[in-house]
Amino acid sequence: MKKTFLLIFLLMSVMGKSIEISAPPTPSSLPFFIEEDDYNVEIFKSHDKANAKFVSGKSQVLVTGFNAAFAFRKQNIPIKVISVSFGDLSYFISDGFDLFASGKNFTVSLPFKNSPLDTQFKTILSVDNELNKRCKIVYNPFQASRQLLKRKKIDLTVLPEPLASKAVIVDNLKRVSSINQLWHKFFQTENGVPKTAVIVRTDILSEKEISEIKQKLKKHAEELKKNPKMTIKLLQKNLKLTEKEAATVAENISINYLFDEELVKNASEYLKSIKRENDFDKDLFK
């Protein structure tokens, strides 16, 4: 009974009001930075708070890491993934260390254990024995990794944009390779690794509303492909970047927003690559 009253309350709270969307401060949120009258976008700083807001129903759309969809499903939260972004967004950054220099051991800092970047890099190591033997992984938040790299306490870190470009411009560090570029050396998945998923609450939003969000996302993604200047302006405004930083980010991102059958195909291929094919559920992505 309590669940019924909660659902009625949540449904009433969104009727006649704009749909609440929570999105991270990364380029993968770009299509949602294009303003629309019927939804409100909050750029969040805390993933935990954004997740809690989504679980409570106070936001009905969440742009977050691909893995989060499976965690929500295990909590029996009614969701659907309407799109996932694939492509170049995160980069290996160094102070001059050559990742591919044979025979040199190295320490790489990743954000946290079992994070998407951790899973992706360990999957690469599992098929490259030589690289695996030379590698030591440590875990630190992105900003801490950047400082450790500047102090030469580590050899490499992986930073998402716009942090990667800031590290290059402000700290004079070096961009080595994107995680996606390295992935393609070993795996034949067409679009590489997933970045963020657009997850919707199917118990609060109607099918019509979900369809409209998807269509607007498709439309805005296409607009951004055709208009690099718009991308730079949106990055400047929403991520508080200088023009130089925004232009550098724009040059180094290549994000494809996949939908429907193309999404199903690429999600399935990726999960198979990381040996999590049992997590695949076609209905989750349609």
C-alpha positions in Angstrom: 0.0 0.0 0.0 2.8 2.4 0.9 4.5 1.7 -2.5 1.2 2.5 -4.2 0.8 5.9 -2.5 4.5 6.7 -3.2 4.0 6.0 -6.9 0.8 8.1 -7.0 2.6 10.9 -5.3 5.6 10.7 -7.7 3.3 10.6 -10.8 1.4 13.7 -9.5 4.6 15.5 -8.8 5.8 15.3 -12.4 2.4 16.0 -14.1 2.3 19.5 -15.5 5.9 20.1 -14.5 9.2 19.7 -16.4 10.9 16.4 -16.3 13.9 16.4 -14.0 17.2 15.1 -15.5 20.4 14.6 -13.6 23.6 14.7 -15.7 27.3 14.7 -14.8 29.7 17.5 -15.6 31.2 15.7 -18.6 31.0 16.0 -22.4 28.7 13.0 -22.5 26.0 15.2 -21.1 26.3 17.7 -24.1 22.9 16.9 -25.8 21.1 17.7 -22.5 22.9 21.1 -22.3 20.7 22.2 -25.2 17.8 23.8 -23.4 14.3 22.5 -23.7 11.1 23.9 -22.2 9.8 20.6 -20.9 12.7 19.4 -18.9 15.1 20.7 -16.3 18.7 19.6 -16.2 20.7 19.5 -13.0 24.5 19.1 -13.4 25.4 17.0 -10.4 28.7 16.8 -8.6 28.0 13.8 -6.4 27.1 10.5 -8.1 25.8 9.1 -4.8 23.4 12.0 -4.4 22.3 11.8 -8.0 21.6 8.1 -7.7 19.6 8.7 -4.5 17.6 11.4 -6.2 16.8 9.0 -9.1 15.9 6.1 -6.8 13.6 8.4 -4.8 11.9 9.5 -8.1 12.8 13.2 -7.6 14.6 12.9 -10.9 13.2 10.8 -13.6 16.2 10.6 -16.0 19.7 9.9 -15.0 22.8 10.2 -17.1 25.4 8.1 -15.4 27.9 5.3 -15.8 26.9 2.3 -17.9 27.3 -0.1 -15.0 24.7 1.7 -12.9 21.8 0.4 -14.9 22.6 -3.2 -13.7 22.8 -2.0 -10.1 19.4 -0.3 -10.3 17.9 -3.4 -11.9 19.2 -5.5 -9.0 17.3 -3.1 -6.7 14.1 -3.8 -8.6 13.8 -0.2 -9.7 11.7 0.0 -12.9 14.1 1.4 -15.5 15.0 1.4 -19.1 18.3 2.5 -20.9 17.3 4.6 -23.8 20.8 5.4 -25.0 24.4 4.7 -24.2 27.3 6.9 -25.4 30.4 5.1 -26.8 33.7 6.6 -27.9 36.7 8.7 -26.9 36.2 10.5 -23.6 38.9 9.2 -21.2 42.6 9.4 -21.8 45.8 8.0 -20.4 47.8 11.0 -19.2 51.5 10.9 -18.3 54.5 13.1 -17.6 56.3 11.7 -20.6 56.1 8.0 -19.8 55.6 5.8 -22.9 52.9 3.2 -22.1 54.1 1.0 -25.0 57.8 1.1 -24.2 58.8 -2.5 -23.9 60.3 -3.7 -20.7 59.5 -0.7 -18.5 57.3 -1.3 -15.4 54.8 1.4 -14.6 52.2 2.4 -12.0 48.8 3.6 -13.3 46.2 5.3 -11.1 42.5 4.5 -11.7 39.5 6.1 -9.9 38.3 3.1 -7.8 38.2 -0.7 -7.9 35.5 -2.2 -10.2 34.9 1.2 -11.8 34.2 1.1 -15.5 37.7 2.3 -16.3 39.1 -0.4 -13.9 37.1 -3.1 -15.6 38.0 -2.0 -19.1 41.7 -1.7 -18.4 41.9 -5.0 -16.6 40.1 -6.6 -19.5 42.8 -5.2 -21.8 45.5 -6.5 -19.4 43.9 -10.0 -19.5 44.7 -10.3 -23.2 48.1 -8.5 -23.2 50.3 -10.6 -20.9 53.4 -8.4 -21.5 51.5 -5.2 -20.5 50.0 -7.0 -17.5 53.4 -8.1 -16.2 54.7 -4.5 -16.2 51.6 -2.9 -14.7 50.8 -2.0 -11.1 47.4 -0.5 -10.5 46.6 1.9 -7.6 43.4 3.7 -6.9 42.9 7.4 -6.3 40.2 10.0 -7.1 40.9 11.8 -10.4 42.2 15.1 -8.9 44.5 13.2 -6.5 45.8 11.2 -9.5 46.6 14.4 -11.3 48.6 15.7 -8.4 50.4 12.4 -8.0 51.4 12.5 -11.6 52.7 16.0 -11.3 54.8 14.9 -8.3 56.1 11.9 -10.3 54.6 9.4 -7.8 52.9 7.5 -10.6 53.6 7.0 -14.2 50.1 7.2 -15.7 46.6 8.0 -14.8 43.3 7.9 -16.8 41.3 11.1 -16.8 38.0 11.8 -18.4 37.4 15.0 -20.3 37.5 17.8 -19.4 40.1 16.9 -16.7 42.3 15.3 -19.4 42.5 18.6 -21.4 43.0 20.6 -18.2 45.9 18.4 -17.2 47.5 18.9 -20.7 46.9 22.7 -20.8 47.4 23.7 -17.2 49.9 21.0 -15.9 51.8 20.5 -19.2 51.2 16.8 -19.0 51.0 14.5 -22.0 48.0 12.8 -23.6 49.1 9.2 -24.4 46.0 7.3 -25.7 42.3 7.1 -25.1 41.0 4.0 -23.4 38.9 3.5 -26.5 41.9 3.6 -28.8 43.7 1.0 -26.6 40.6 -1.1 -26.5 40.4 -1.3 -30.3 43.9 -2.8 -30.4 42.5 -6.0 -28.8 38.8 -6.1 -29.3 36.7 -5.8 -32.5 33.6 -4.2 -30.8 32.4 -1.6 -33.4 32.1 1.4 -31.1 34.5 0.4 -28.4 33.7 1.0 -24.7 30.5 2.5 -23.3 30.7 5.8 -21.3 27.4 6.9 -20.0 23.9 5.5 -20.0 20.7 7.5 -20.2 18.4 5.8 -17.7 14.7 6.5 -17.3 12.1 5.6 -14.7 9.5 3.6 -16.5 7.1 3.7 -13.5 7.0 7.5 -13.5 7.4 8.6 -17.1 4.9 7.6 -19.7 5.9 5.8 -22.9 5.2 9.0 -24.8 7.4 11.0 -22.5 10.2 8.5 -22.8 9.9 8.4 -26.6 10.0 12.2 -26.7 13.2 12.3 -24.6 14.8 9.8 -26.8 13.9 11.7 -30.0 15.2 15.0 -28.5 18.4 13.3 -27.5 18.8 11.9 -31.1 18.1 15.4 -32.5 20.5 17.2 -30.3 23.3 14.6 -30.8 23.0 15.1 -34.5 23.0 18.9 -34.1 26.2 18.7 -32.1 27.9 16.6 -34.8 27.2 19.2 -37.4 28.0 22.3 -35.3 31.4 22.2 -33.5 31.0 25.8 -32.5 27.9 24.9 -30.5 29.8 22.1 -28.8 32.5 24.6 -27.7 30.0 27.1 -26.4 28.0 24.5 -24.5 31.2 23.2 -22.9 32.3 26.7 -21.9 28.9 27.5 -20.4 28.0 24.3 -18.6 31.5 23.0 -17.6 32.9 26.4 -16.8 35.9 26.0 -19.2 38.0 28.6 -20.9 37.6 28.9 -24.7 41.0 27.1 -25.1 40.0 24.3 -22.8 36.6 23.9 -24.4 38.2 23.8 -27.9 40.8 21.2 -26.8 38.1 19.0 -25.2 36.0 19.3 -28.4 39.0 18.2 -30.5 39.6 15.1 -28.4 36.1 13.7 -27.9 34.3 11.4 -30.3 31.0 10.4 -28.7 28.4 8.2 -30.4 25.0 8.0 -28.8 23.5 4.6 -29.7 19.9 3.7 -29.7 17.6 0.7 -30.3 19.0 -2.2 -32.2 22.5 -0.6 -32.6 22.6 -0.1 -28.8 21.5 -3.7 -28.2 24.2 -5.0 -30.5 27.0 -2.9 -29.0 26.0 -3.4 -25.4 25.9 -7.2 -25.9 29.3 -7.2 -27.6 30.8 -5.1 -24.8 29.4 -7.2 -22.0 30.7 -10.4 -23.7 34.1 -8.8 -23.9 34.3 -8.2 -20.2 32.8 -11.6 -19.5 29.5 -10.3 -18.1 27.2 -11.6 -20.8 24.9 -13.0 -18.2 24.0 -9.4 -17.3 22.7 -8.7 -20.8 18.9 -8.2 -21.0 17.7 -7.0 -24.4 14.5 -5.6 -22.9 16.6 -3.3 -20.7 17.9 -1.5 -23.8 14.7 -1.1 -25.8 
